[in-house]
Amino acid sequence: METITLGKSILQQRKEKGLTQEALANLLGVTNQAVSKWEADQCCPDVQLLPALADIFGISLDELFGRNYCPTQTVISELPWADDNGLRAVLYLGHRLQQHHLIDRHQKEKTLVEFHYSGPALYVNSDFTVVCENCLIGGSVTAGDGVVCGEVHGNVNAGDGVKCGNVGGSVTAGDGITCGNIHGNARAGDSIRCAQIGGSASAGDSIYYQK
């Protein structure tokens, strides 16, 4: 049976969570080179980083060190998604989970709900407004309504407007977009205000580039 080293465990968990070495490094406040050396078993993370690593991966410290670690373990759940440590906000009507196309029937409930979160997150998926102003999102943000957040390494997809910092991927919004740099494409139902757009841009109104 192959021994799972700490480096191999970090590598496996990072890939399972869909994080790049850069995204993990940013969440921990270290360099890409440090993460690369950990995964190659050339050195170990500082002991103070181990709890944060376990929290990001959604596992215990024992599992992080390969004790009772089972990559093929099945999570038993009645919910229609895996236990992947992602943040989700959804709407239930009684015991019935409401899908995106049904939520418009409950517009009153939708407009009264905002999903607030502070701290690092792998990604956020919400049927409602997402407010994560003091967050670093390592993946993408998807919202049925608006998005107000800090830096996002992945894509942002919102049913309403988007206000955020720099975005590593693309931004799609039903209303306007106000962001820092957008490395991918930008699609807005209203105007776009940002520093730079790395890809293509289309807006229902004007596009402004801010310095």
Helices and strands as residue ranges (DSSP letters): H 6-16, H 21-28, H 32-39, G 47-49, H 50-57, H 61-64, E 87-89, E 91-93, E 96-98, H 100-103, G 104-106, H 107-111, E 114-116, E 124-126, E 129-137, E 141-143, E 147-152, E 156-158, E 162-163, E 171-173, E 177-178, E 181-182, E 186-188, E 192-194, E 196-197, E 201-203, E 207-209
